[in-house]
């Protein structure tokens, strides 16, 4: 693990944010021979709110990046089945061995984030934790040319860079400083309360749906299962405020009654954590001297548990655009991203609206499965660069 002592020297790229999107992007850029620094206001390996679940494209990326062995070594459960439960109708979905992936995984963020950072550090990426962004630097023509940072212990420093990448989440400082416009907004969002439970007899992903309600059970590290309960965001205060545990258990009893006896005999680990919901969006992905990735660039409701997978996929596509070395390549990346994510974005928004019958949400999940399959095909056939490469030679 390389902790950089900040200097005013030049970097090819400064990435702001050391979570999966930022660390994975940095890793791939370092493997291209670039000098990369990642700054993060938090600390190495800390936990964060998450659904944890990786879809096939996310696991495939971890395999391609050389990160998956570390995930497995941490005894992360291999997920070989999923089930969608629509009311009283259960639809099992086996996780078939294909595309180089024979299981899915849902690592705790203390495992996933550290594993990506460690591989990135081995590739030569430097990390500076406890470092806040103050401003961006600009050259003539208003091109971003670096960042101004303030370490927890130390003076403000100017760090020059050929490219600044914001991977600093929904409330991205970089997006704000470069005035990255929101180009599209979702209409709906779900409110969710998460809890961790020991000794829950669940060995695969389980997703539950009833009109106006949703829930999920996701096995993760240390014998724990992340169990979440969701309602439309407009009902967050009504259901969860005042007594979150009563609201949480009430939703689960209605939408996932099979979990009630299991949780009664299980041990709760830590406190419940809530997410009041936020509509998804697409931000402009790049501009002169800057780019965005992860939730800083593209966020959708967690109800489809595709956010980490998105981060890993987009890190790959963005790294190939950076390798082409032009502003036009970054602009093309942004346009291509908007095209690629459209179906998953739209379907997620429909599911998060809770404005569906059980048959309608079943059909939405079929659309989602097709889009995710297409996502894997694109990764396998192009190694993340096919569309951009073909456009470069057209």
N, C-alpha and C positions, 0 to 999 in steps of 0.2 A: 504494500500500500504506500504510494508516493504522496506525501503531503508537501506541497510546494510552498517554499518561502517566497512570498510575492515580491516581485521586482518590477521595475518599469521597463523591462525588456520587451521585445516584440514577440507576439504569438501569431501563428497563422490563423488560429481560431480560438476564441474564448466562448465557452458554453456556460450559460447561467442556469444552474439546476442540475443536481446529481442524482435525480430519480431515474427510472428506467429510460425515459426518452432521452434525457441529456447524457447519461452515462453510456448508453448504447451508441448514440450518435458520435460521441467523443471517441469511443473504442474504434468504430469503423473509420473515422477520419485519421486517427493515429496509425492505423494499419495502411493507410495511403501514404504515410511518411510525413504527415503534417505535425507541426508542433502545437499541441492542444492543451489548454488549461480549462478546468472546470471549477467554477466557484459556486458555493452554496451557502446560504445563510444558516442552515441547520448543521447537524453533526452527522458523522459517518454512521450509517447503518441504523438510524432511528426508525421506529415504526410509524405508520400513518394509516389513516382510514382507507379501507380497500375491500373490494369483493374477492380479491386474490385470484379468481378463476382465469386461467389462460385458455384460449381457444387454440385450435390446431395450428393456425398461422403463427401464433405467439410462441408455441413450443418449438415449431420448426425454426423460427428465428433464433431462439436460444441455442438450439442445436448447431445452426450454421455459424453463430457467433462464438461458439466454444464455451458457452456459459452453462448449458444444461447439465454437464457432469457435476458441477458444483451444487446445483439444485438437488440432484439425485443423492449426492453424498450427504446432504443435510436431512436425509430420511423423509423427504417430501413425499407424501402418498402418491402413488401412481393411480390416476383415475382412468378406469377402463370401461365405465358405463355412465350414462346420464339418463334421466327420466324427466319427462314433462307431464305434469299432472294437471289436467283440465277438469276442475270439479272432482268428480269421482272416477274419471277416465284417465288411466295412466298409460303413457306412450313411452316404452323403453327404447333407448338408443345406444347400442353398443359402440364403443370407441374402436373402430377398426384400425388395424395396422396398415398405414399407407402414407405416402408422401414423406417417408423417413421418420414418421412419428407412430409409436405404438401405444402411447398413453398420453393423457393430459395431466397437468399439474396445477396446483393452486398454492404456491409458496407464500408464507408470511413475508411481509415486506422487509422485515429484518434479514431474511434469507435472500430474497430476490435482489433487492437493491444492493446489498453488500456483494453478492456474487458478480453482478455486472460491473460494479466499480472495481473489484479486485482484478478481473480479467482486463479491464481497461487500463488499470495501473500497470499491469504486466506488459501491456502493449506500448507503454510509454506516456500515457496520459498523466498529467499532473492535476492534483485536486487541492483546493483550498476551501476548507469548511469554516463556518463561523464568519463568513464574509458576505456583507450586504452590498447590494447595488445602490449606488447613489445617483448615477447619471450615465448617459452614453457620451462618448467623445465624437466629434464630427470634424471632418476635413472640409476643404472647399467644395461647394456644391451640396452641402448638407449630408454628404455620405457618412455613414457611421464608420468610425475608425478605431473604436475601442470602448472601454468602459471605465468608469470611475467607481472605485470600490472602497469600502470601509471595513477592515477586519475587526473582529471583536476586541482584539488587543493590538492596537497599532494605528498609524496615521492613515488618512485618506491617500489612495494611490491611483495614478492613471496607468491603465494597462492598454497598450496599443495592440490592435489585432486587424488582420485582413478581413475577418468576418466575425460577427457577434451573433450567437444563436441563443435565443430565449427558449429555455425548456423549464420555465419556472412556474408552471401550473396555471390554474384558472385565473388567478389574480396576478398575472404576469407583469412584473415591473418593466421588462423589456418591451412587451407589447404596448404598454402605456407610454413609455418614453419615445418609442419610434412611431407612435400614433397609428398602430396597425388597425385598420378598419375591420369591424365585424361585417362580413359580406352576406351572412345568412344566419338567421336565428330559428331555433326550434320553437314550437308552439306550446309544448307540454313538458312537465317534469314530474318525477315521483319523489316522495319523501320516504326515507328509509331509516330504520333503526337496526343496528348490527349488534350481535353478541357472540361471545365465544363459549363453547361448551365442551367439557371433557366427557369421554365415554358415551358419545352418541353413536348408535349403531348404523352409521351411514358410510358407505364406501365409494359412492359416486356422486356426481352432481345431481341434485334434485331441485327442480324448478316447479313451483306451485302457482296456479292461477284460478281465481274465482272472480266473478264480476266485481270490479272496484278494488280488488286486493291481489297482492302477489307476495311470494316468499321464496326463499331458497336455502338450501343446506349444502355447504361446500367444505369438504374435508381439507385440512391444512396441516401444518407441522405440529409436532409435539402431542399428537393424539387429539387435537382440537378440531372442532367443526365450527365454521362461521355460519351462523343462522341469522338470516335477515328477514324483516317484515316490511312491506311497502304499501303505501296508499297514495292516491293523488296528492300532489304537493299542497293543494288548497285545503286538505284535511289534516295537515301536520299538527296544527295546534289542537284541533278537536280530538285527535286520537292519542297523541303522545305527550303533549305538555301537561305539567302537573304531576302525572304519574306515568312516566315512560314505560316502566316495566308492566304495568297493568295493560296499557295500550298495546305493547309488543306481544304479550301473551294472548291478549284478546284477538289480535289479527291472526296470530299463528293458529289459535284454536279454531278459527273459522275457515282459513284458507288451507291449512296443513294440519288437520286434526291428528294425523298419524304421529306428528312430532310431539304432541302434548304429553303422552306417557313417557316418551324417550327423554324429554327435557326434565320431567318430574324426577326421573332417576339419575339425571346427570348433574355435574357440578358446573356452575357458572364461573368463568375465569375472567376476572376484570369486570369493569362496568360496561353497561350498554352505551353505545355511541350513536348519535343521530345525525342525519343529513336532511335538512329541510327541503332540499331540491333546488335545482337551477336549470333553466332551459339551456339546451345545447346551442352551439354556435360554430361557425367557421370564421376564422380571422384570415385576413390577407397573409399569405405564408411567407413572403419575402419582399425585400426592398433593397435599396443601395447599401451594401455593407452589412445587412442583417437578414436573419431568417428565424422562423419560429417552428417548434416541433412539440409533440405531446399535447397536453391540455392547454398549453399556451396558444397553440395554433388551432386546435380542433377538439371540441368537447361534446360529448353526447351523454345522455342519461345513463347512469350505471345499471339500469334495469336489465340490459342485455349483456352485462359483464364483459364488455369488449374493449375497455379503455386501455389496459396494459398491452393487449395484443396490438391495438392501434399504435401505441407508442413505439413498439419494437418494429412494426412494419414501416412506419413513417421514418424512423431513424435510418433505415436501410435506403429508402428512396431518396431522402434528403442527402445522405452521404454521397450517393452517386451524382446528384446534381452539383454538389460542391466540387467533386472531382473534375467536372467539366470546366470549372474555373471562370464562369461568366455570369453576369447578372441575368442574361437571357435564360441560362440553364435553370437558375433559381425561379424565375418567373414561370418557365415551363413546368417546373416541379409543382408549383402552386396550382396551376390550371389542371394538371393531371391529377393531383390529389383531390381536388373538388369533384372531378369526374369519378374517380375510383371509390370515394367514400359515400357517394350520393345515396345508394340503395340502403346501406346499413344505417346511415343517418336518418333517412326517412322512416324506415321500418321501426327503428328505436323510438322515434318521436311518436309514432302511432301506438306502440306498446305502452309508452310512458303516459299516454293520455288516459288510459283505462277506459276509453270510449270504444269498447269492443264487446262482442259476445264471445263465448268460449270457442265457438267454431271460427270466428274471425281471428282471434289471437292465435289459434292453431295454424291458420293459413299464413299469418304474419311470420310465425316461426319457420315455416317452410321457405318463405322468401328469404329470411335471414340465413338459413342454412345454405341455400343456393349461393347467396352473395359471399358467404364465408368460404365455401368451396372454390368459388371463382378466385377469391383472394389467394388461397393456397396455390392454385394452378398458376397464377401470375408469378408468384414467388419462385416456384419450382422451374418454370419455363424460362424466366428472364433473369433470375437472381437479383430481382429488384430493380433492373435497369432497362428492360426491354422497350417500354414506351418512350422513355427519354432518349435512348440510343437511336431508335428508329426515327424519332423526330429530328435528332441532330443531323441525320444523314439524308433527310427528305428534301 
